[in-house]
């Protein structure tokens, strides 16, 4: 992922990787930068310098030496995508969108770093449902100091002052490997020291980030999201550290939002199974479908060899999502979906039917999602859930969702 970030200011038109998957963190960053990315094994042997190529990030196809007609067709497609899709947010008639029977659904953006969507999102008062803060580490391969972080979060808080921003604290490890700052590599980083585990093991780093966020919260509506929580003890320890930082700021009379909300990210099966207890302790619940699908299916989302197993539509993943949604709603807490599945228009009606009223997605998905929401009837999609949840395979789930989509107005 760090390599992708280094290309953000170099006018790169597209990326080809020899390894990885469409749901890897590197791929997510590429999408946030509106840069098409395709995985092509042995690309350095198959492609040669000077060749004209087309990288189709939608289909995963690389076309070598296209003819003039193909080139022109793709140029037209390019002008209709990326920045053009985000600019259409300006023309959305209603924010947040409302279902056909009057149920308001919040659509929010997933962001990695400052980018082309910021001003448009802020102008339309769209919230940021997931702001991944790892950019601050990955761009320099070291933990930033408190002032650097404070200035960064302050700009975000001020820009989105008319809505809110959910800042996920550093989620490092796994595909965001660290071999610096006294953190050694691991044989199996996905199951190792990452997310909240790493932060609790490096309390100085965690406290520095929390101090910076709390100070910036005085400038806008910020919320804190804790990643990779797997049990209640981790959540309690995080709350204790945050409480200690608040006391320190109180003693120094540093202003901050004393009612700042602290949410928990549900992205491992253990957390989903404990969702009722976690939801009672947290202020809100965010379901990270990317990692939840990976850990439920034991299928590395960066490995194309097991890509057929990785799906947020797998019945087992859907059962964990539904269990978490029900637990959060029972506790009276906001429940959001903030993985790539939130912007999947095939799955979106299912989540609304489960009772989800907050969906956070890549900004390029927002317009299509908002238009789809306007066609839905909340009562009808609640019935859809019962039918889909009885399916036993991904293909069966997909067929039922496709059949439902065919009934919607064009």
Secondary structure as GFF3:
##gff-version 3
##sequence-region A 1 410
A	DSSP	alpha_helix	2	6	.	.	.	ID=ss1
A	DSSP	beta_strand	14	17	.	.	.	ID=ss2
A	DSSP	alpha_helix	25	32	.	.	.	ID=ss3
A	DSSP	beta_strand	36	39	.	.	.	ID=ss4
A	DSSP	alpha_helix	43	46	.	.	.	ID=ss5
A	DSSP	beta_strand	53	56	.	.	.	ID=ss6
A	DSSP	beta_strand	61	64	.	.	.	ID=ss7
A	DSSP	alpha_helix	68	80	.	.	.	ID=ss8
A	DSSP	alpha_helix	83	87	.	.	.	ID=ss9
A	DSSP	three_ten_helix	88	91	.	.	.	ID=ss10
A	DSSP	beta_strand	106	111	.	.	.	ID=ss11
A	DSSP	alpha_helix	118	123	.	.	.	ID=ss12
A	DSSP	beta_strand	128	132	.	.	.	ID=ss13
A	DSSP	alpha_helix	135	138	.	.	.	ID=ss14
A	DSSP	alpha_helix	146	159	.	.	.	ID=ss15
A	DSSP	beta_strand	165	168	.	.	.	ID=ss16
A	DSSP	three_ten_helix	189	191	.	.	.	ID=ss17
A	DSSP	alpha_helix	196	201	.	.	.	ID=ss18
A	DSSP	alpha_helix	203	216	.	.	.	ID=ss19
A	DSSP	three_ten_helix	217	219	.	.	.	ID=ss20
A	DSSP	beta_strand	222	226	.	.	.	ID=ss21
A	DSSP	alpha_helix	232	251	.	.	.	ID=ss22
A	DSSP	beta_strand	262	266	.	.	.	ID=ss23
A	DSSP	alpha_helix	269	273	.	.	.	ID=ss24
A	DSSP	alpha_helix	275	281	.	.	.	ID=ss25
A	DSSP	beta_strand	284	287	.	.	.	ID=ss26
A	DSSP	alpha_helix	289	297	.	.	.	ID=ss27
A	DSSP	three_ten_helix	304	306	.	.	.	ID=ss28
A	DSSP	alpha_helix	315	330	.	.	.	ID=ss29
A	DSSP	beta_strand	334	337	.	.	.	ID=ss30
A	DSSP	three_ten_helix	340	343	.	.	.	ID=ss31
A	DSSP	alpha_helix	345	354	.	.	.	ID=ss32
A	DSSP	beta_strand	358	362	.	.	.	ID=ss33
A	DSSP	three_ten_helix	363	365	.	.	.	ID=ss34
A	DSSP	alpha_helix	366	373	.	.	.	ID=ss35
A	DSSP	alpha_helix	378	388	.	.	.	ID=ss36
A	DSSP	alpha_helix	394	405	.	.	.	ID=ss37
###
